Amino acid sequence: MKIETVAIIGLGLLGGSIGLAIAQRAPGIVTTGYDRDEAVRAAARERGLVGAVCESAAEAVAKADLVILCVPVGAMEAAARAIAEHLPQRAIISDVGSSKKSVIEALSAALPGRTIIPAHPVAGTEQSGPQAGFATLFAGRWCILTPPADADPAALEALSDFWTKLGARVELMDAEHHDLVLAVTSHIPHLIAFTIVGTASDLEDVTRSEVIKYSAGGFRDFTRIAASDPVMWRDVFLNNKGAVLEMLGRFTEDLTALQRAIRSGDGETLHELFSRTRAIRREVIDQGQDDEKPDFGREH
Amino acid sequence: MKIETVAIIGLGLLGGSIGLAIAQRAPGIVTTGYDRDEAVRAAARERGLVGAVCESAAEAVAKADLVILCVPVGAMEAAARAIAEHLPQRAIISDVGSSKKSVIEALSAALPGRTIIPAHPVAGTEQSGPQAGFATLFAGRWCILTPPADADPAALEALSDFWTKLGARVELMDAEHHDLVLAVTSHIPHLIAFTIVGTASDLEDVTRSEVIKYSAGGFRDFTRIAASDPVMWRDVFLNNKGAVLEMLGRFTEDLTALQRAIRSGDGETLHELFSRTRAIRREVIDQGQDDEKPDFGREH
């Protein structure tokens, strides 16, 4: 099974980056693309995100060996239905969504009998849209595939090779476990960041201008994540509800314990936790998941 | 009132950076320093953090026009008592602590009748110790002074000029208001980051190795802040208890509302918040409080 033509549905940060990464790292692959927003299609043409920007999803997928749905997870089913009648029989259907159980359900319902292998490249920035993508987004990042139990091994291998070509490291995972892991490493951090930025901008006794002015105390870090695409993230929380609520429960429990420690003046509990968390940062850096530069290398 | 000799007590990230900034931007000022940790004093000598590293706090402050206490806020009173008998009458006593009401109380108790003008430069990194400081830490950052109502205007002007020389922008604030503002922009963000990093490293169903591996989904941002100095932060929470608990209450309320929105599938509430928070990021960047580069300019 060879992937020679890739159709990308949705030409935002992820879709655009895949197109650019193919052009740079696997230029033998033909790319087509579609976005339901006309302005995005025009921008995609101008930036050359894919070889051919089509005027319909049907046209974009007509000759595809691999179709990658790069739309918010809540829009997967509709995007899949729009291409159902036009897919070549051989095509592998994949995606880049941040929740995987819901995506498998959506795609299975819309495309019965098709080869479906969901994927989640753990990569991105806080920006979105057709101007945001770049060819090296996936370099050295993990891409998690969550194949159904009966997935075609040849298709799985082809998809795995494809992501490796784009520079990613591939890992297989059960969809349910994926959703739990990502709830901790991505969804809850985003939820917390959205919340605190919202809280801070909505106080009576501290002005918004003060919040911005003194944000270098830590708050500004949270504003980056809280600038992420609103529709994408709304859909993540609605489609990974179970795992998000479970992990949120753990977080709240731990926060309540710290609140009690502060109220009762229990410095030992605080110090013990703060010492443990320092070690985690070290591991993140040692395992190449973040830069060592202090303060994210911000200029001083 | 002229500041010609500055004594720095505590030669970690902040103390060291002040010494280096003086050497670079106000080389006419003589600097002395002391740290109660012998290893820190040795490192400070080697890096040349101050002109003279002394063997006692008493010796360091003996000729000072300005003494800056750069110790955890819980150690302020003891540090002040140690120098009380050795201060020149003219000396201004200041600090760099992250909570100000508690510092004013501590310094007033230890140094009755002295000229005390607390300060808080809103600058730092997640690193600490005598190796962490650098001369440009304060460039373009805000330094908040919280002078008591009866502060000597000449001393206030001299301290304000001093921080301006180091590159900072100076703002005056009431200590109580400072503590509330910083609870939002610094203390709560740190508390949340410490908590989520602790939660994530302590789960049964997701391994620590998975947490590290997929931390690029957002979690890694939080590990930076959660790597900050444990003693410093323990003291901040214990010494700004009232404002921290108040702001934590607001945050928890907002988080509970989002939790309910997720549980009930209320996408509109989520989308509305996520759209608002995006605008705050824009303001943080427009007002020069963070870099515009996507993903903090991390290499891809």
Contacts between the chains, C-beta under 8 A, distances in Angstrom:
chain1	res1	chain2	res2	distance
A	74	B	267	7.8
A	98	B	217	7.7
A	122	B	214	5.1
A	122	B	216	5.2
A	122	B	217	5.1
A	123	B	216	6.4
A	124	B	295	7.9
A	125	B	294	3.8
A	125	B	295	4.2
A	126	B	281	7.2
A	126	B	294	6.3
A	126	B	295	6.9
A	127	B	294	4.9
A	132	B	294	7.2
A	134	B	300	6.8
A	136	B	300	4.5
A	137	B	300	5.8
A	139	B	300	6.0
A	141	B	216	6.0
A	142	B	213	6.3
A	142	B	214	6.2
A	142	B	216	7.5
A	144	B	214	7.6
A	171	B	213	7.9
A	180	B	205	6.1
A	180	B	206	5.8
A	181	B	206	5.1
A	181	B	210	5.1
A	181	B	211	7.7
A	181	B	214	5.9
A	182	B	214	6.6
A	182	B	217	5.9
A	184	B	199	7.6
A	184	B	200	4.9
A	184	B	203	6.7
A	184	B	206	5.5
A	184	B	211	6.2
A	184	B	219	7.0
A	185	B	200	7.0
A	185	B	210	7.6
A	185	B	211	5.8
A	185	B	214	4.4
A	185	B	215	5.4
A	185	B	217	4.6
A	185	B	218	6.9
A	185	B	219	4.3
A	186	B	214	7.2
A	186	B	217	2.8
A	186	B	218	4.6
A	186	B	219	6.7
A	187	B	217	7.9
A	187	B	218	7.9
A	188	B	196	6.5
A	189	B	196	6.3
A	189	B	217	7.4
A	189	B	218	3.8
A	189	B	219	5.0
A	189	B	221	6.9
A	189	B	222	5.7
A	190	B	218	5.3
A	191	B	255	7.7
A	191	B	258	6.4
A	192	B	192	5.6
A	192	B	196	6.2
A	192	B	255	7.4
A	193	B	218	7.5
A	193	B	221	8.0
A	193	B	277	7.8
A	194	B	258	7.4
A	194	B	273	5.9
A	194	B	274	5.6
A	194	B	277	5.4
A	195	B	251	6.5
A	195	B	254	5.2
A	195	B	255	4.9
A	195	B	258	5.9
A	195	B	273	7.9
A	196	B	188	6.5
A	196	B	189	6.3
A	196	B	192	6.2
A	196	B	251	5.9
A	197	B	277	4.2
A	197	B	280	5.3
A	197	B	281	7.9
A	198	B	254	5.9
A	198	B	273	5.1
A	198	B	276	6.4
A	198	B	277	5.6
A	199	B	184	7.6
A	199	B	247	7.7
A	199	B	250	5.3
A	199	B	251	4.9
A	199	B	254	4.8
A	200	B	184	4.9
A	200	B	185	7.0
A	200	B	280	7.8
A	201	B	276	6.9
A	201	B	277	7.4
A	201	B	280	5.4
A	202	B	254	7.9
A	203	B	184	6.7
A	203	B	250	7.0
A	205	B	180	6.1
A	206	B	180	5.9
A	206	B	181	5.1
A	206	B	184	5.5
A	208	B	280	7.9
A	208	B	283	7.8
A	210	B	181	5.1
A	210	B	185	7.6
A	211	B	181	7.6
A	211	B	184	6.2
A	211	B	185	5.7
A	211	B	280	7.8
A	212	B	280	7.3
A	212	B	283	5.0
A	212	B	284	5.6
A	212	B	287	5.3
A	212	B	289	6.1
A	213	B	142	6.3
A	213	B	171	7.8
A	213	B	287	6.9
A	213	B	289	7.1
A	214	B	122	5.1
A	214	B	142	6.2
A	214	B	144	7.6
A	214	B	181	5.9
A	214	B	182	6.6
A	214	B	185	4.4
A	214	B	186	7.2
A	215	B	185	5.5
A	215	B	284	5.3
A	215	B	289	4.8
A	215	B	290	7.2
A	216	B	122	5.2
A	216	B	123	6.4
A	216	B	141	6.0
A	216	B	142	7.5
A	216	B	289	5.8
A	216	B	290	7.7
A	217	B	98	7.7
A	217	B	122	5.1
A	217	B	124	8.0
A	217	B	182	5.9
A	217	B	185	4.7
A	217	B	186	2.8
A	217	B	187	7.9
A	217	B	189	7.4
A	218	B	185	6.9
A	218	B	186	4.6
A	218	B	187	7.9
A	218	B	189	3.8
A	218	B	190	5.3
A	218	B	193	7.5
A	218	B	225	5.5
A	219	B	184	7.0
A	219	B	185	4.3
A	219	B	186	6.7
A	219	B	189	5.0
A	220	B	284	5.2
A	220	B	289	5.6
A	220	B	290	4.6
A	221	B	189	6.9
A	221	B	193	8.0
A	221	B	221	5.8
A	221	B	222	7.9
A	221	B	224	7.0
A	221	B	225	6.1
A	222	B	189	5.7
A	222	B	221	7.9
A	223	B	277	7.3
A	223	B	280	5.5
A	223	B	281	4.3
A	223	B	284	5.0
A	223	B	290	7.2
A	224	B	221	7.0
A	224	B	281	6.4
A	224	B	290	7.4
A	224	B	295	7.7
A	224	B	296	6.5
A	225	B	218	5.5
A	225	B	221	6.1
A	226	B	274	7.6
A	226	B	277	3.9
A	226	B	278	7.1
A	226	B	280	6.9
A	226	B	281	6.4
A	227	B	277	7.0
A	227	B	278	4.8
A	227	B	280	7.9
A	227	B	281	3.5
A	227	B	282	7.6
A	228	B	274	7.6
A	228	B	278	7.8
A	230	B	270	7.9
A	230	B	271	5.3
A	230	B	274	3.6
A	230	B	275	4.6
A	230	B	278	6.6
A	231	B	271	6.8
A	233	B	270	7.3
A	233	B	274	5.4
A	234	B	267	5.0
A	234	B	270	4.4
A	234	B	271	4.6
A	234	B	274	6.3
A	235	B	267	7.8
A	237	B	262	4.9
A	237	B	270	5.8
A	238	B	262	7.1
A	238	B	265	5.8
A	238	B	267	5.6
A	238	B	270	7.4
A	241	B	262	5.8
A	241	B	263	7.0
A	241	B	265	7.6
A	244	B	262	6.1
A	245	B	259	6.9
A	245	B	262	6.4
A	245	B	263	6.3
A	247	B	199	7.7
A	248	B	255	7.7
A	248	B	259	5.8
A	248	B	262	8.0
A	250	B	199	5.3
A	250	B	203	7.0
A	251	B	195	6.5
A	251	B	196	5.9
A	251	B	199	5.0
A	252	B	252	7.6
A	252	B	255	7.2
A	254	B	195	5.1
A	254	B	198	5.9
A	254	B	199	4.8
A	254	B	202	7.9
A	255	B	191	7.7
A	255	B	192	7.4
A	255	B	195	4.9
A	255	B	248	7.7
A	255	B	252	7.2
A	258	B	191	6.4
A	258	B	194	7.4
A	258	B	195	5.9
A	259	B	245	6.9
A	259	B	248	5.8
A	262	B	237	4.9
A	262	B	238	7.1
A	262	B	241	5.8
A	262	B	244	6.2
A	262	B	245	6.4
A	262	B	248	8.0
A	263	B	241	7.0
A	263	B	245	6.3
A	265	B	238	5.9
A	265	B	241	7.6
A	267	B	74	7.9
A	267	B	234	5.0
A	267	B	235	7.8
A	267	B	238	5.6
A	270	B	230	7.9
A	270	B	233	7.3
A	270	B	234	4.4
A	270	B	237	5.8
A	270	B	238	7.4
A	271	B	230	5.3
A	271	B	231	6.8
A	271	B	234	4.6
A	273	B	194	5.9
A	273	B	195	7.9
A	273	B	198	5.1
A	274	B	194	5.6
A	274	B	226	7.6
A	274	B	228	7.6
A	274	B	230	3.6
A	274	B	233	5.4
A	274	B	234	6.3
A	275	B	230	4.7
A	276	B	198	6.4
A	276	B	201	6.9
A	277	B	193	7.8
A	277	B	194	5.4
A	277	B	197	4.2
A	277	B	198	5.7
A	277	B	201	7.4
A	277	B	223	7.3
A	277	B	226	3.9
A	277	B	227	7.0
A	278	B	226	7.1
A	278	B	227	4.8
A	278	B	228	7.8
A	278	B	230	6.6
A	280	B	197	5.3
A	280	B	200	7.8
A	280	B	201	5.4
A	280	B	208	7.9
A	280	B	211	7.8
A	280	B	212	7.4
A	280	B	223	5.5
A	280	B	226	6.9
A	280	B	227	7.9
A	281	B	126	7.1
A	281	B	197	7.9
A	281	B	223	4.2
A	281	B	224	6.4
A	281	B	226	6.4
A	281	B	227	3.5
A	282	B	227	7.6
A	283	B	208	7.8
A	283	B	212	5.0
A	284	B	212	5.6
A	284	B	215	5.3
A	284	B	220	5.3
A	284	B	223	5.0
A	287	B	212	5.3
A	287	B	213	7.0
A	289	B	212	6.1
A	289	B	213	7.1
A	289	B	215	4.9
A	289	B	216	5.8
A	289	B	220	5.6
A	290	B	215	7.2
A	290	B	216	7.7
A	290	B	220	4.6
A	290	B	223	7.2
A	290	B	224	7.5
A	290	B	298	7.4
A	291	B	298	5.7
A	291	B	299	6.8
A	294	B	125	3.8
A	294	B	126	6.3
A	294	B	127	4.9
A	294	B	132	7.2
A	295	B	124	7.9
A	295	B	125	4.2
A	295	B	126	6.9
A	295	B	224	7.7
A	296	B	224	6.5
A	296	B	296	4.0
A	296	B	297	7.3
A	296	B	298	7.2
A	297	B	296	7.2
A	297	B	297	6.3
A	297	B	298	7.8
A	298	B	290	7.4
A	298	B	291	5.7
A	298	B	296	7.2
A	298	B	297	7.9
A	299	B	291	6.9
A	300	B	134	6.8
A	300	B	136	4.5
A	300	B	137	5.8
A	300	B	139	6.0
